[in-house]
Amino acid sequence: MIMRNAKNLIVVICAFSLLVACSVSHQLTKAAQKSERSGDTKEAAGLYLSALESEPDNVKALLGLKRLGERRIESDLQNFENLVKRNDLKGAYNQYREIEKILARASVVNVVMTTPKENRDQFEKIRDQLSEKHYLKGVSLIDEKKYEAAINELESCIYYNPRYKEVQGNLKKAKDGKNYEAAQRLYLKAKVNLSQKNYRAAYGYLNDCLKVMPSFRDASSLKQEAVRLGNKTVLILGFKNSTRMNNVTRVLHSDISTRLRRQSDPFLTIKSNSIVKRSRSEAISYAKGQGADFVIMGEIRNFQKSGGDLNKEKIEAFYVTKSNNGSVSSRPTSFTLYQGNLSVSLGISYSIVDANSGTKLNDDYNACSYADNIKYAYYSGDPSRLSLTNPVASSSSSEVLKILASVGAALTTPDQSLFTARKRFLNDSELCEKAISSGLSNIVSSIKMAMK
C-alpha cells in the first residue's frame, strides 16, 4: 500500500512539473510571436529557443526557431564581421563565442544551425592573435620580474586558449616568482626582528613565509631558533587560601595550569607546583631553582555566600484517569513547587613576577561569583497524570498557570522535567569551583598579555 501511494505521488509530481513547463513554454512562445510581429528577429529567435528548452515538443516554438534561427545567426555574423573590420578583436571574439553558445543550445533541442567555414577560420585566427598578444606580454613581464602583471596577462591568454604554447608553464613560473618575492620580504623582516631579539614577531613572519613557500631557504630552522631563543618558563605556585574552603586552591592551581597549556603558545613552557610561598623573595628564589623565568603567585580571599532558602508553593491540580471504555474522570489534588537561589563570591589576587629581575609584571585582582538556581516539583503519585485544568469541568485557575508546560507541550500539563530536576543546592566547594571557572578566562588572558 505504501509503495503504491509513493508511486502515485511520483506520477502526480511529474504531471505537475510537465504542466508548469508547458505553461512557461506557452508564455515564452507568445512573447516570441509578439517580438516577431514587431520586427525584433533576434529577440524572437532567443525566446523561441527558450520555449523549446522548456518544452521540446512545442511545435510553434520549433517552427519559429527554424524560421528565424538562421536569420539570427546571420545577423550576429554580420556584427562579427563589422567588429573585425574595426579591428575590435576582443569584441569580435566575444560575438562569435555568443554565436557558438546559441548553436549549442539549438543542437540540444534538435535544431541544427551552422556557420560558414570562413567565419570559423577567421574566429580561430583572432583567438590565436589575442592569445599570442597576452602570452608575449606575460613572458616579457616575467623577464622584468613584474610577476603580478605577468600573471594577469597569462591568465588572459588562457581565457582565449588554455593550450596556447607554454602558457601554463609560464603562468606557474610567474606565480612562483610572485611567491618568492613575497616570501623574501617576510624572511627579511624576520631576520631584522631576530637581530633585535623580537622573537615572537620573527616567528610570525617566518610562519607566514613558510605558508607562501614551505621550503624557503632556512626559514624553517630559523623559526625553530626563534622559539628556542624566545621561550620562557612560567612556574605557577600554589595560592594562599584565606577562605574556609579547603579545595579551592587545588582547583584554581590546576585550572590555570591546564588552561595555559591549552593555549599551545610555543614561547611558553608551563610548570606548576602546589607549594605555597609566603613572600615574593621566597617565590623568586624557588622559581630560579626550578629554572623558571617567571613565577605566578597569589591569594584566594573574600569568600561570601548568600541565599540558600527554598520557597515552597502548593499548586492545585487534578489527577486524571481514563477507563477502558475511554471515559475520563478526575479528582482534585495538589503538588508542591520548590524554588531557590544560592550564590557565592570570592576574590583572586595574583602577581606575575620576573624571576630574574624581581620586577612585578602584573598585579591584579579578579572577583568571581556563581549563582545556583534550582526549581523542582514534588508529587507523591504519578506526575504524568496531573492536569492544571479540570478536563471534565473545563475549569482553570490563574494561580496554577504559573508553571504551564514548556513551549510545545500541552497547556494543561505541568512541565514533567520539574519532577525529575535536581533537588539540592550545590555544596560550598562545588559553588567555589564554578565561581573560579567563571573568572579564569580573564586571569589567563591577563597572564598571556604579560608574557608577550
N, C-alpha and C positions, 0 to 999 in steps of 0.2 A: 504493500500500500504506500509506504514511504517513497519507494523507488518510483512508483507510478506518478505520485504527486510531484516529485522532483523533475521528472521528465516533462510533465505538463507545464511546470513553471518555466523550464528552459524554452519550451515551444512558445509560450506567451512572451517571454523576454525577447526572443529572436523576432517574433512577429512585430512587436512594438518597435524594435530597433529598425526593422525594414520600413515600417510606416513613417518613422521620423526621417530616415534617409530619403524616402520618396518625397516627403513634404519639402525638405530642404532643396532637393534637386529640382522640384517643380518651381519653387520660388526663384532659384538661380536661372532656370530656363526663361521664365517670364522677364527677368531683369535683362537677360541677354537679348531677347527679342526686342525689348524696348530700346536698348543701345543700338541694335542693328537698324531699327527704323529711323533712329536719329542720325545714322551715318557713322557712328563710332565703331568701326570694324574691329579695331584692336581690343577694345573693352569687351565687345560682344563675344569675340572668339575666346577670350580668357574666361568669361562667365559660362559659356557652353562647356568648356573643358572642366571647370569646377563642378558643373552639374553632372557630367559624365562620371567624374571621380566619386561623386556621392551616390549615383545610381547608374551603373554601367549599362543597364537596359533602357535608358531614357532615349527613345528613338528621335524625338525632336532635337535633343541636345546633340546626338550623334550626327544628324543631318546638318545641323547648324555649324558644328565644328568642321565637318568636311567641306562645307560651303565657304566658310570664312577662314579656316586654319591656314591654308596656303597663302591667302591674301595677307594674313597677319605676319607670316614668316617673310613674305616678300617685302612688306613694309619695314620690318626690322632689319632685313638685309640691306635695304636701301639706306637706312640710317647708319648701318655699319660701314658701308662704302663711303658715305659722306664724311664720317669721322676719320677714316683712313686718308681721304683726300686732304683733310685739315691737319693731318699728321698728329691727330689726337690718338696715339696708340693705346693708351690706357683706357680711354673711353670706348674705342673700337673693340678692345679685348673684352671688356665687361659686357658690351652689347651682344657679342657673339656667344658669350657664356650664357646669357639670358635666353638666346635662341635655343641653345643646346638643352637647357632645362625644360623649355616648352616642348621640344621634340621628345624628350624622355618621358614627360608626363603623358603626352598624347599616345606614346607607344604602349603605355600600361593599359590604356583603355582601347587598344587595338586600332588606333588611328595612326597610320604611317605617313609621316611627312619627312622630307629630306631637304638638304641644302646643296647647291651646286658644288662640285669638287673644287673649282677655282676659289670659291669663298672659303672652303675648309683649308685649302693650301695657304691662302692669304692669312687666315687666322693663326695657323701654326707658325708662319714666318714672323708675325707680330709677337706671338708668345715667345719665340726664341730671341727676338730683338730686345724685348723687355727683360727677359731672364739674363741675357748677356750684359745689358747695361748695369743692372744691380749687382751681378756677380763680379764684374771687373771693378766696380766701385768698392765693393766689400773687400776684395783681395787687396786693393790699394790701401784701404784704411787699416787693414791688418798690418801692412808694412810700416804704416805711420804710427802703429800702436794706439790707434783710436778704436778701441775694441767695441765700445757701446754702439758707435755709429756703424761699425762694420757688421755687427750682429743685425742691426735694423735692415741694412742693405741686403744681406744674405738671406734673411727671412723673407724679404720682398721677392727675391729671386725664387725661393722655394714656393711662394704663393703662385707664381706663374708656372714653374716647372720643378717639382721636388727632385727630379733625377738629372738636373742640368749639371753637366761636367762634374767637378769635385766640390759642389756646393755644400754637401753635408759635412765633408771633412774639414772644409774651411770654416764652416759655422762652429764646429767643435773647437777648432784652433782659436777662433775669436773668443769663444766663451771661456776657454782655458786661459787665454791671455787676460781677460777681464777678471777672472777669479784669482789669477796670480797677482795682479796689481792690488786687488782688494786684500788678499792675504798678506802681501808685502807691507801694506800700510798698517795693518793690525799688528803684524810682527814687530815692526819698528817701534810702534807705540809701546808694545810690551817690553821691548829692550830698554827703552827710556825709563819706564816705571820700575823695572828691575834694578837699574843703576841707582834709582832714587829710593830704593827699598820700599816702594809701594807694591807689596807683593800681591795683595788682593786685586788691585787694578791690573797688574801684569797678567795675573791668572785669567781675568775676564777677557782681556784682549787675545791671549793665546787660545782660549777656548773658542772664541769667535773665529779666529784664524783657522783653526782646525776644522770648524764646521764648513768653511768655504773650501779649504783644501786639506783633506785629512792627513796628507803626508808632507806637509810643507816644511821643508828644511828640518831644523831641530826643534820645532815648536812643541812637539810632544814631550821631549826631555826637559825643555825649559819650563813647561807647565808643571812638571813634577818637581823641578827645582824651586819654583816659586812657592809651592806648597811646603816643601821641606824648610825653606828659609823663613816663611811666614807663619808656620804652625805654632800655636800657643797651647799650653796645657793648663786647663782650668780644674782646680780642686774644689769640690763642693763639700764643705764641712757640715756637721750636724748643727741644727738651730737650737738656740736656748729655748726652753719651754717655760713660759710664765703662766701657763694655764693649768687647770687640773686634769686636762685630757692627756693621758699617757702616750697615746699612739700617734698624735698629730705630727710630731717631729719626724717620725719614721715615714709617714705618708708624704709630708712635704719634701723631705730629702729624696725619697725615691722618685716622686713625680717630677721634680726639677731635673734630676739626672736623666730620667727617661726621655723627657721632652727635649732636652738639649741634644741628646744623642740622635733623636729622630730628625733633627734639623739637617743632618748629613752635611754639615759645614766642614769642608776639607781642611780648614785652617784651625779647627778646634779639636783638641783631644780632651775628652771629659773623664776626669777621675772623681771618685766620691768616697768619702769615709764618714761614717756617722758620729765619729768622735767630736765632742763639743769643746772648743777652746774659749776660755773666759775672756781673753784680751786679744786685741789686734796683734800685738807683738808675738804672742804665743802662736796665733794662727799663721802669721807670716813665717815664723821660724819652722813650723811644722810643714808648711807648703814648700819651702825651699828644700827641706829634707826629702820631700816626695818628688822633687824635680818639676814643680808646678811654677808657671809664670804668673798666674792669678789665683786668688782664693775668694770664695764666696762664703759669707757667714752671716748670721742674723738671729732674730728672736721672734717667737710667736707670743702675742700678748693680747690683752683687752678682750678676753672671751666674755660674751654676753649671750643670754638666752631669754626669749620672751614667748608668751603664748603657751600652748600645751593643753588648753581646756577643750573639751568636746561639747558642742551644743547638741542637745537631743530634742528631736521633734517627732511627735506622734502623727502619723499620716493615716487618715481614714481611707479605707478601700473596700473592695468586695471580693470575696472568694468565689470563683466561678466554676461550676461543674456542668458537664454535659452527660445526659443519659444516653442509653443505647439507641433510643428512638430519635435522637437528635435534639431534644428539647434542652433548653438552657435554664439553669437555676443559679441563684447567687445568695450569699449571706453576708452581712456586714462583718468586717474585720478591720485590722489595722496593722501597720508595720512601723518600725522606728528608723528614722533617718538621723545619722550622726555626721557632723561636720566640725572641722577644727583646723588650727594652724599652729605650727611650732617653728620658730626661726632662731638661728644663731648667727653671731657675727664675731669676727676676730681680726686682729691686725698682724701683718707680717712686715717687720722691718729687716732690711738686708743691706749689706755692703759688698761691693766688688773692689778688691784691693790688689794693686800691683805688688806682687811678692818681691820684686827686685828693688823697687824704689820706695815701697811702703805707702805710695800715694793711693788715696781713695778715688777710684774711677767713677763710682756711683754710690749714693747713699740715699735709700728711698724707703717709703712706707706704703704698703698696699692693704686697703681694707677689703675683707672678703665676707660674704654673707650667703646664707641659703635659707629658704623657707620651705617647709614641708607642709603641704596641704593634703588632708585626707577627707574623703567623703564616702560613706558606705551606708548600707541599709541592712537591717536585721528583721527576719520573719521566721517564726518557728516552723511554719509549714512549707509548702511548695510555692516559691515566689512566682513561678511561671503561670500560676492560676489566678494571680491578682489582677484586678482591673480598677482603674481610678474612677471609673464611672460605672453605674449600675446598668449592665447590659439588658436587664429585664425592665427596669423602670425608666431607663434612658435619662437618669438624673446625674448631675455632676456637681462638684464642689470646687470653688475657686481656689481654696487652700491647697488642695492636692495637685492642682495643675502646676505647682512649683517644680515638680520633678517629672514632668511629662517625658516620655521616651525620647531618645536622641533622634536626630533627623533621619527619616526613612523608616522608623519603627511605628507601630500602631499607636495612635494618640492616646488610647486609653490604657496602655500597658506601661508600668514603671520600667525604667531602664534596668534591665536584668544584670548589667555589669556591676551595679551598685551592691548587689547581694554577694558578689564574689570579690569585691575590692579589698585592698589591704586595710586591716582593722587596727593597726597600731602605728604610732609615730616612729620615725627613725630614732635610734638612741643618740646620745650626745656625740659619741665617737663617729658614728655614721654621718651625722649632720656636719661635723667639723671637716670630715673628708670631702663632702660635697662642697662645702664653702671654700676649702683650699683649692679644689679642682677648678672652681668657677673663677678664681682670681689668678691662676697660674699663667694664663696667656699673657697678661700684662707684665708679669715678672720675667718670664722667659724672653719676651720681646726687648725688655729693658736690658737684660744681660747680653743679648746678642748685639744690640746697638753699642754697648760699652766695649765689646770685644773687637769691634771693627776699627 
